[in-house]
Amino acid sequence: MSNPNPPAPARSAQRLRVWLGVLALVGYAIFLARHCAVVAGGADSSGYLNSARLFVDGKLATDLRAPPEFGPRDSLDAMHFLPQGFSPGNDRTRLTPTYPTGLPLHLAVAGKLFGWSVGPLLVMLVAATGALWLCYLVARELGLSAGLAFSGSIMLGTFPVFIFTSVQPLSDTLATAWSLATLFAALRARGRQAWAVAAGAAFALSVLVRPTNLLLAPSLVVLLGLNWRRLTLFTLGGLPGAAWLAWYNHQLYGHPLQSGYGDIFAAFSLIHGAPTALHFTKWLALLLPAVLLALPFAALTRRELRGREMLSLVTAFGAVAGCYLFYDVSHEVWWCLRFILPVVPALILAGLLGVEALARGPGSRWPKGFRPAVACGLVLWAVGNSWYWSPQLGVFLMKRYEQAYADASLVARDLLPKEAIVVSSSFSGSLYFYTEFAVLRFDQVEAPVFARYASLAHGAGRPVCAVLFKSEEAEAFRRCPGTWTSLAQIHNVGIWRLAPPTP
């Protein structure tokens, strides 16, 4: 692709642009840090952090926590004592992490070096700012002007879904960063083949973080071309990550291609395609500048922009978004767009190539002003969308929501007897991270089963307690009947103790 950029500006102007970019990234990191919740909360965040701590301890799996008076562990139903974010091991006495290893490995290294408060926060901030920086670099590699490249980074950074996944320990932002790193290295590999090794390594890491990023492979082949040397170097770069993935899956799940998700194909069905397509289109149009959905078609009007770069972007977005069209939960809520977040930059970049096509066509009447004017318009549109929708969707409330998990778990740790068994569901993963309690999942037991457990526990002098959100109490007490006494209330969380039966 020919580069339409004007001659390079003076060195001082370049330095100014670099420093402005650095300041913008630092400011964005400070903005995110103010709203970050570095907490082992629900299933996802607690699952990733529990897995990370296992790595730090030199373990792949952990023992099932169940009171000994309930019987031999291999005779118990592991689902009754399973913290969220874990799966039962093959021998029923061990717990294996559900989620992929990519994010836990990052968290483990950072947690080991900087502690469990600072380390995960650094991973989140570096992933978010790194994704924005890489989005700019990829845009420049595609031949876009600095202004359009900068607008692409701003559109990604203000996207409410990106902010949502960047203020809590989720894999989506990190997967986006590694996907962009893969794309950048693959673009560079066209000029210097050694970059193909970096592209393969980045691709492997992106797959370790988000397994469905494997669907990016066809778009990378398009970009690298049928150059066997490049493709060989790309494969060699990815081999260590692939070997780790195969070994880990074999050790924990019994087969290199098996994962903690179990039978993932059961969650996909053609019936979800139409409603999810409407859902994705609606929320992409609301949360991004809606014109981005049409601008890629403008790029097709210019022959020089219909090259393998554009085909690679379209293939990447189509493969990943097309896969999640048929996922059974993709259409449930707005933040389900996080499943396709790693390829949202591809949509943005394809849209910017559409702007470039317009700049070379109708916009050529204003050669100096068209690109900056459109870039400013897209930035204002994106910032306006985020300014309106992020508060409306509760994005900035995540810190308060997630902090309740840590606060209540720590209060329970100090308040309840160490030998207690704690009834919970949403809190099960958090309690596993912050305490040594055995948990009993109320959503996995019925009243007769709970009555037997409670009788055995009380007979052994073991207290039966509970940590529940208010919204969980009715269901929990239906499944776990008895005389429950409130011990404490933290935010919207109650800590309870079950009275033993009267002799």
N, C-alpha and C positions, 0 to 999 in steps of 0.2 A: 504494500500500500504506500503510495506517495505521501509524503508529509507536507501538509499545507501550511505549517506554521511559518510565520515570518522569521527572518534571521534572528539568531539568539541575541537576547538583550545584553547590555553591558554586564561585566562581572559583578559590579556593585548592585545592580538591579536583581541579579540572580541570588546574591547573598541575602538581599532584603526579602525576597520571596521565600527563601529557605527559613529565615528566622521568623517570618510571619506564620509559616506553616507549623514550625515547632511550637510557637506560642499558642496557636490555635489548638494543637493537640494537647498541650499541657493544660490549657483551659478546659478542654473537653474532659480530660482525665479528672480534673478537680470537680467538675460538674457531676460526673458519674460517681466519684468517691463519696460525695455528699449524700447520694441516694442508694449506695450499695448496701446490701444485706449479706454479709459474709457469715451465713448461718446454715447449719445442717437442719433444714426445715422439712418440707414435704418429701415425697418419694424421690424426686429427681436430685435435689440438692443434697439430701442426707445420703442418698445412694452413692453419689459421686464422692462425697467426703469420707464416708465409711470405707469405700474401696481404696481411696487414697491413703487412709491411715493404715489399712492392711499392708499396702506396699511399703510404707515406711517401717512397719514392724517386720518386714520380710516374709509376709504371708500372702497367699492368693485367696484363701478362704478362711472361715472362722467357725468355731464350734457353735452348735445350737444351744442357746441359753434356755434351759427348762429345769424346773425344780426336780431334784432327785426323787421326791416322794410320788411324782407322777408316773414313775416307772422308767424302764430303760429307754434311752433316747431313741434307739432304733425302732421302738414299738410305738412311738408317739406320732401323731399327725403333725409334721413339721409346719404346716400352714398355720396352725394355731399359735405358733410362737415365732412367726416369721416377721422380722422388721421390714417395712417397705424399703424397696431398693435391693432386696436380696431374693434369691431363689433357693429352693431346697437342693442340697447336694445329692448325688446319686446314692450315697449310703444312708441318707436321711438323718445323719447326725451332724452334718456340716452345712454351713450356709455359704453360698457362692454369690458374688455380686451379679446383679442383673445387667448393669450398664457396661458399655464398651470401655476399654482401658485408656483411651486417649486423654480425656480430661483428667481422670484420676492420676495418671502419670505426671501430668503437668502440676497438679495440685500437690502431689507427694513431694516432688523436687522442691517446689516453693515452700511447702509447709516445713520440710526438713531444714531448709536454709534460713527461713525468716519467721517460722512459727505459724500456728494455725489461724491467727487473726490477720497478720500482715501478708503471709504467703499467698493464700487464695485471692485476697484483694488484688495483689500485684498481677496474678494470672489474669484476672478479669479485666483490669485496666490496660495491661499490655496487649491483650487480645483485641480489645475494642479499638484502641488507638492504632494498633498495628494494622487492623483491617482497613481503617480510613486511609492510612498512609499508603497501603498497598493498592487500594482502589485508585488513588491519585496516580501512582506509578504505572499501573496497568493502563489507565486512560492515556497517559503520555506515550506508553509503548504502542498504543493503537494509533498514534499520530494526532491525538486531540490537543487543542490549545490548553495552556495552563489554566485559563479561566473555566473552560468546560470541565477539565479534570478536577479542579477544585470544587465546582458545583456538584460533581458526582459524589465526592467524598461527603459533602454537606448533606446531600439527599440521603445517603446511607446513614450518616450519623444522627440525623433528626428523625429517621424512620422509627415510629414508636415501638415496633416489634424489636428493632435492634437495641433500643434503649432498654426495653423490658428484659431481654436476654443478657444484657451487659451489667445489670445491677444485682444479679444473683448467680450462684454457682450452677450455671446451665452450660451445655456443650455447644449451643447454637452459634454464639459469637466466635468462639474459638474455631469451630468448623468453618465459619465464614472466612476467618483470617487465613487459615491454611489453604482453603480453596483459592483465595486470591493469590497467595504465595505460589501455588502451583501454576496458576495462569500466568503470573509474571515471569516465572522461571521458564515456562514453555515458550513464551514470546521471545525471551532473550535467547533461547536455544536455537532460534532460527539463524542468528548471527554468529553465535559461538556455541558449538555443540556440547561443551562441558556443562553448560547450564542445564542440559537434559538430565544429568545426574541429580542436580538440585530439584528439578521438577519432579522426578520420581520419588525422592525422599519426602518432599512436601506433600505429594499426593498420598503416599503411604500414611503420613501423619494425619492427613485430613480424613482418611478412611478409618484410622484408629479412633479418631474423635467421633465421627459420624459414619457408620458403615455404608449408608446409602450414597455417600459421596463416591463410591465405586462407580456409580452411574455417570460420573464425569469422564470416565475413560474414553468413550467415543469422541467427545469434544476435544480431548487432548491429542488423540490420534489425528484428528482433522488439523489441529494446529501444528503439530510436529511434522506432519506429512509422512509419506511412505519412504522415509529415509531410514534405512536399517541401522545405520550407526547411531542416529539420534534415539531411535526406539530401543536399541540395545542398552544404551547408556541410561535411558529413562527406566528401563526394567531393572537394571543393576541398582539404581538409586532406591528403588522401592523394595528390593528384596529383603533387607533387614526388618522393615516394618511388617512385611508379609510373613516372614518367618516367626516373628514374635506373636503375631495374631494367631497363626496356626498352632503354635506350641501352647499358647495360653488357652485357647479354646479346647484343645485336646486334653490338657491337664484338668480343666474344670468341668467341661461338658461332654468329654468323651469322643469328640470328633473335631478335626480342624475347621470344619464349616458350620459347626453348631455354635450357638451363642446363648447368652443368658435370657434372651427374649423368648426362647422356646420356638414353637411353630409360628413364625411371623406371618406366614402366608395365610393363616386363618383370619388375620385382621384385614385382609384386602379383598375387595369384591367390586365387580363392575357396577353394582347398583349405586355406589357412592360417587361415581364419576360426575354426573350432571350436577347434583347439589354442591359438590365440592368445587367444581369449576365456577359456578355462580358465586360461591362464598369467597374464593380466592380473588376473582375479578372485582367483586364489590369492595373488599377491604384493601386490595392493592390500589384501587382507584381513589379510595378515601384517604389512605395513609401516605401515599406517595403522590407527587404531581400526576394527575390522571393522564396527562398527555403522554407520559412515558409508555403507556400501553399501546399507543398508536405510532409513536416516533420510529420504532424499529422498521416499520413498513416504509417510512420515508427513505431509509438507507438503501432500500432495494431499488430506488430510482436512479442510483448512480452506480455505474458498472464498476468503478474502481473501489467502491465500498462493499461490493457483494463478494468479497474474497473469503478466504478461509477463516479470517478473524471473525467476521460476522457470522459465518456458519458455525464456528466453534461456540460463540456466545449463545446462539439460538439453540444449538444442540444441547448445551449444558442446561439451560433453563428448561427446555422441553423435557429432557430426560428425568430430572429430579422432580419438577413440578408435576409432570405426567405420572410419575410413580405415586406421588402422594395424593393425586386425585382420587385414588381408589382405596385409600387408607380409611378405616372406619371412624376415626375421630377427627379427621382433618377439617371437617365442616362444622365442628361444634361451636367454637368461639374464635374471636378475632386473633388471639395469640397463637392459634394453630398455624398461622403463617410462619411461625418459627421453624417449622419442618422444612420449609423451602427457603429459609433465610440464606443459606450458603450460595444460592444462585440468584438472589435478588440483585447483587452487584452486576451479574451478567445482564439482567433486564435493564438496569440503569445505564450500563455502558453501551448496550445496543441502542437505547434511546438517544444517547449522546452522539452516536454515529449517525443517527437520523438527523440530529441537529446539524452535524457537519455536512450531511447531504443537502440540507436546505440552505446552508451557508454558501455552498458551491453552486446552488441553483438560484432560486428567487432572492436569497440573501446576498448574492454577489453584488447587488446594487449598493450595498453598504458594507464593503469589505472590512472596514475597521470596526464598525459598531455592531454588526449583527451578532457575532458570537458572544461578546461581553453582555449585550442586552439580553439575549436568551439565557445565558448563564445566570445573570442577576434575577431574571424572572423565575427561573426554576428554583433558585435558592429561596427567594421570598415565598414562593408557593409551598415549598417543602417545610420551611420554618413555620409558616402560618398553619399548615396542617398539624404539625407536631405541637405547636402552641395550643391548638384547640383540642386535639384528640388525646394527647398524653394525659392531661388531667382528667378528661372525661372517662378514660378507660382505666384510671387508677394506677397508671404506671409508676407514679412517684409515691404511691402508698405501699409499694412492695417492701420497703425497709421496715415499716411498722408491722405489716402483716407477718413477715418472716421472723422478725425479732421476737415475736410471741413464742415461737418454738423454742428458741434458746432460753429465754427468760423463764418460761414455765418448766422446762426440763431441769434447769439449774436449781430452781426453787424445790422441785420434787426431789432432786438429789440430796438437798440439805434437810428437807422436811420429813421424808419418808424413811422408814427403817431400811437398812441396807439389804436385808434379806427379802424385801417385799417383791411380789409379782405385780406388775402394773398392767391393768387393762387399758388398751389404747388402740388406735388405728392410724390416724394421721400423724400422731406423735411417735409411732413405733420406731421409725428410723432415727428421729432426733434423740429419743431416749437411749437408743443403742449407741449413739455417738457420744453423748454427754454424760452418761451414767453407766453403771454396771448392772442395772435392773434386767431381769427377765421380763419380757412383755408377753401379754396374752391378747391376741387380736380379736376384739369383740365382733368384727365383721366376718370372722371365719368360724365362729362357734354359735351354737344354739343353746337355749336355756338348760336342757338336761345335761349337756356336755359341760357347760360352765358350772352347774351345781356340783358335779362330780369333782372338777378341779378345785373349786372353792372348799369343798369338804376335805379333800386331801391336804390342801394348803393349811387350812385352819387346824386340822388334826396334827400337823407337824409344827404348829406355832408360827406359821408364815403368814404375815399380813397380806390381804388382797386389797390393792389400791387401784386408782384410775387417774389418768390425765386425759381430759377430754375438752374439745371445743364445745361451746354451748350448743352448736348445731348438731353435735354428735350425741348429746346426752340421752335424748328420747330413745334412739335406736340402741344405744349401748345398754341402757337400763332395761330395755325390753329383752335383749338377748342375755343379759347378765343380771337377773333379778336378785333383789335382796334389800337390806336396809343400808343405804349409802349415806354417809355423813360428809358434808363439805368441810374440807380442811383449809382451803385457801382459794382465792380467785385472783388470777393474774391476767390482765387484759380481758379477753373473751374466753379464757381457759379456766376450767375448774379442776382442782385436785381433790380427790375423794378417797374415802376408806370404807370398806365393807365391814359391817358388824358381823362377828362370828355368830353362828346359830346359838340360841338359848338352850342350855342343857335341859 
